[in-house]
Amino acid sequence: MQTLIPYIAVAFIYLAVAADFWRHAKTADSKSMVISHSSAQTLTLHSAMIALALALHGWLLFAGLFGNGFNLGFYNALSAIFWLTVLIYWLSDLKHELHSLQAFVLPPAAIFAILPAFTSQNHYLPTAAASLFLLHIGIAILAYSLFTFAALHAVLMTIAERSLHNKPTLIKLPSFPPLMVMETLLFRIITLGFILLTVTMVSGMLFSEQIFGKPLQLSHKIIFSIASWFIYASLLFGRYKYGWRGLKAIRWTLAGFLLLLLAYVGSKFVLEVILHR
């Protein structure tokens, strides 16, 4: 039971911050862009609590990944992706005041942070000693985290846009940064994620034997990854050439993320959880 305590603590902090935010959101004026002194204090407390949870989550993640070799099991991988997603949110919030985004980032982070404590699903990688392999995996996970953040950010932009145009929405949040600011941040995150995804795919294709110890094999994971790469490439080109923005940019962002989800999470889930390989 003692080993479960830190995992439970991380999940509790994430969920407590999200729940407290939703509690304040219900009583706040959804049209108001003014943050009161008490609200500012609450948001500062939220930021400090998230930082604490990130530190504890990071420690647990490091122990799970590197405790006995390099264990990149399905649940450890998801935990790592969402640790980085929360970190990206926390850093972005310091500058852009994306408080409402924590309502979408923290609940799934709580789930995936605690899952490794209740599972014995291990996937030790024999080539983990190679620095090239670790670099490849690190870049890939960071790319997936950036796109996870971008997808959640796109959902927030959808709600913000509907709210500004007085359209009905199931989720009402108290405040948003200006849509132009949110859009600029979205494309910065996508651009960085696209660069890292490109590096991941090129390195995997050119150095497959050195990184994985076997030649490159065409699989549904490769196909979905390439399709996702083309969607993000088209989105960035459309933004540069034709000024794509708004709902079109949001749809392309979510479509690319769905394919990336099928490529990585889908393949690992089938292989490790269903087929136990």
TANOR-V114443 format. One record per residue. N is the residue number from 1. PSI is psi in whole degrees, -180 to 180 (* if undefined). Layout:
n=N psi=PSI
n=N psi=PSI
This chain:
n=1 psi=-33
n=2 psi=-35
n=3 psi=-22
n=4 psi=-23
n=5 psi=-51
n=6 psi=-35
n=7 psi=-45
n=8 psi=-39
n=9 psi=-44
n=10 psi=-50
n=11 psi=-40
n=12 psi=-44
n=13 psi=-47
n=14 psi=-49
n=15 psi=-36
n=16 psi=-42
n=17 psi=-46
n=18 psi=-44
n=19 psi=-41
n=20 psi=-37
n=21 psi=-45
n=22 psi=-35
n=23 psi=-44
n=24 psi=-33
n=25 psi=-34
n=26 psi=-30
n=27 psi=-9
n=28 psi=158
n=29 psi=116
n=30 psi=-17
n=31 psi=-13
n=32 psi=135
n=33 psi=6
n=34 psi=128
n=35 psi=121
n=36 psi=169
n=37 psi=-42
n=38 psi=-38
n=39 psi=-39
n=40 psi=-39
n=41 psi=-41
n=42 psi=-44
n=43 psi=-36
n=44 psi=-42
n=45 psi=-42
n=46 psi=-45
n=47 psi=-41
n=48 psi=-40
n=49 psi=-39
n=50 psi=-40
n=51 psi=-41
n=52 psi=-46
n=53 psi=-39
n=54 psi=-42
n=55 psi=-45
n=56 psi=-42
n=57 psi=-43
n=58 psi=-39
n=59 psi=-45
n=60 psi=-40
n=61 psi=-44
n=62 psi=-43
n=63 psi=-38
n=64 psi=-36
n=65 psi=-40
n=66 psi=11
n=67 psi=-43
n=68 psi=86
n=69 psi=-141
n=70 psi=104
n=71 psi=94
n=72 psi=57
n=73 psi=170
n=74 psi=-47
n=75 psi=-33
n=76 psi=-39
n=77 psi=-45
n=78 psi=-40
n=79 psi=-42
n=80 psi=-43
n=81 psi=-43
n=82 psi=-26
n=83 psi=-46
n=84 psi=-37
n=85 psi=-45
n=86 psi=-40
n=87 psi=-44
n=88 psi=-43
n=89 psi=-48
n=90 psi=-43
n=91 psi=-40
n=92 psi=-37
n=93 psi=-31
n=94 psi=-32
n=95 psi=-39
n=96 psi=-2
n=97 psi=59
n=98 psi=49
n=99 psi=-40
n=100 psi=-23
n=101 psi=-23
n=102 psi=-22
n=103 psi=-24
n=104 psi=-29
n=105 psi=-43
n=106 psi=-41
n=107 psi=-50
n=108 psi=-32
n=109 psi=-39
n=110 psi=-42
n=111 psi=-49
n=112 psi=-18
n=113 psi=-32
n=114 psi=-20
n=115 psi=-42
n=116 psi=-24
n=117 psi=-22
n=118 psi=6
n=119 psi=154
n=120 psi=25
n=121 psi=109
n=122 psi=149
n=123 psi=82
n=124 psi=133
n=125 psi=120
n=126 psi=-23
n=127 psi=16
n=128 psi=-19
n=129 psi=-21
n=130 psi=127
n=131 psi=-34
n=132 psi=-39
n=133 psi=-48
n=134 psi=-39
n=135 psi=-44
n=136 psi=-48
n=137 psi=-43
n=138 psi=-45
n=139 psi=-41
n=140 psi=-47
n=141 psi=-39
n=142 psi=-41
n=143 psi=-46
n=144 psi=-37
n=145 psi=-41
n=146 psi=-42
n=147 psi=-31
n=148 psi=-46
n=149 psi=-44
n=150 psi=-41
n=151 psi=-45
n=152 psi=-38
n=153 psi=-38
n=154 psi=-38
n=155 psi=-43
n=156 psi=-40
n=157 psi=-37
n=158 psi=-45
n=159 psi=-42
n=160 psi=-43
n=161 psi=-42
n=162 psi=-38
n=163 psi=-42
n=164 psi=-27
n=165 psi=14
n=166 psi=36
n=167 psi=147
n=168 psi=140
n=169 psi=144
n=170 psi=-26
n=171 psi=123
n=172 psi=126
n=173 psi=152
n=174 psi=-32
n=175 psi=155
n=176 psi=151
n=177 psi=165
n=178 psi=143
n=179 psi=-35
n=180 psi=-39
n=181 psi=-44
n=182 psi=-40
n=183 psi=-42
n=184 psi=-44
n=185 psi=-41
n=186 psi=-47
n=187 psi=-28
n=188 psi=-45
n=189 psi=-44
n=190 psi=-41
n=191 psi=-47
n=192 psi=-44
n=193 psi=-39
n=194 psi=-42
n=195 psi=-46
n=196 psi=-37
n=197 psi=-39
n=198 psi=-45
n=199 psi=-42
n=200 psi=-47
n=201 psi=-43
n=202 psi=-45
n=203 psi=-38
n=204 psi=-36
n=205 psi=-40
n=206 psi=-31
n=207 psi=37
n=208 psi=-44
n=209 psi=-40
n=210 psi=-36
n=211 psi=-48
n=212 psi=-9
n=213 psi=14
n=214 psi=156
n=215 psi=157
n=216 psi=134
n=217 psi=132
n=218 psi=124
n=219 psi=173
n=220 psi=-29
n=221 psi=-45
n=222 psi=-43
n=223 psi=-47
n=224 psi=-38
n=225 psi=-44
n=226 psi=-42
n=227 psi=-42
n=228 psi=-42
n=229 psi=-42
n=230 psi=-36
n=231 psi=-46
n=232 psi=-36
n=233 psi=-43
n=234 psi=-39
n=235 psi=-47
n=236 psi=-38
n=237 psi=-43
n=238 psi=-36
n=239 psi=-45
n=240 psi=-42
n=241 psi=-42
n=242 psi=1
n=243 psi=34
n=244 psi=139
n=245 psi=-176
n=246 psi=-140
n=247 psi=-32
n=248 psi=-46
n=249 psi=-38
n=250 psi=-44
n=251 psi=-44
n=252 psi=-37
n=253 psi=-47
n=254 psi=-35
n=255 psi=-44
n=256 psi=-39
n=257 psi=-38
n=258 psi=-43
n=259 psi=-39
n=260 psi=-36
n=261 psi=-43
n=262 psi=-36
n=263 psi=-48
n=264 psi=-62
n=265 psi=-42
n=266 psi=-45
n=267 psi=-42
n=268 psi=-36
n=269 psi=-46
n=270 psi=-47
n=271 psi=-45
n=272 psi=-38
n=273 psi=-43
n=274 psi=-50
n=275 psi=-12
n=276 psi=49
n=277 psi=*
